Amino acid sequence: VIKQYSSYEMGNKHINGKQTLGENIADNGGLKAAFRAYTDWAVSNPEEAPLPGLNLTHKQLFFLSFAQVWCSASTEEATDLHVEKDTHSVPKYRVKGSLSNLPEFAENFNCPVGTRMNPKEKCVVW
């Protein structure tokens, strides 16, 4: 996990994977637990009709809603300070890091193996 997140760049700075390790593990584990809870719930509840105008499955919408939570805008200065001081990765990599480690994401979006969102080697913590 440290190596994965340390490879992410914002501007001319790398995320400090050691500094953000605890929160990265929490993000990855939380997403995995939430998706498992959703799929368990979906087994005993009838599937609802897809949302009109969207060509997305309910599982794809689950991942989309996870990512949407982290949508934000920030100045370059604020981002630099975040990278330097915060124990959380910047929102962009909280999303990309967690989703790229979850095989179910790649499965549901048909991401080819070896791509950025479906690396051959994933960091699986739990």
Secondary structure, DSSP 4 states (H G I P E B T S, - for coil): -HHHHHT-EETTEE--TTTTHHHHHHHHHHHHHHHHHHHHHHHTSPPPPPPTT----HHHHHHHHHHHHT-----HHHHHHHHHH-SSPPHHHHHHHHHHT-HHHHHHHTPPTTBTTB-SS-----
